[in-house]
Amino acid sequence: MSMNFEIHNRVHKLGADVIAAYSGLPTANVSDAMPRDHIIAHRLRPMAGGPLIGPALTVRTRPGDNLLVQRALDLAEPGDVIVVDAGGEMAAAIVGEIMSTY
């Protein structure tokens, strides 16, 4: 069995007008209006405080391996939100204090 571990390429960058239009909407309302294949787990939470909105840079990696997260940090542009799927493993951190402040 093979799993792909990758950073998904950005198809297009959202404009500031689109991000601004979503900024005041409740997350549940946005979720209800999206196709069901775009729904994410309720345990997803921001690593920094405050509201979180912006274009997603998505990463899939294996549990305990943060190499692709480090690469995503290098690729991210101001305003990007890095979303990481590490298989739901809770025994090892993927992002620690140093990486979250980077």
Buried (B, 14 or more C-beta within 10 A) or exposed (E): EEEEBEBEEBEEEBEEEEEEEEEEEEEEEEEEEEEEEEEEEEEEEEEEEEEEBBBEBBBBBEEEEBEBBEBBBEEBEEEBEBBBBBEEEEEEEBBEEEBEEE
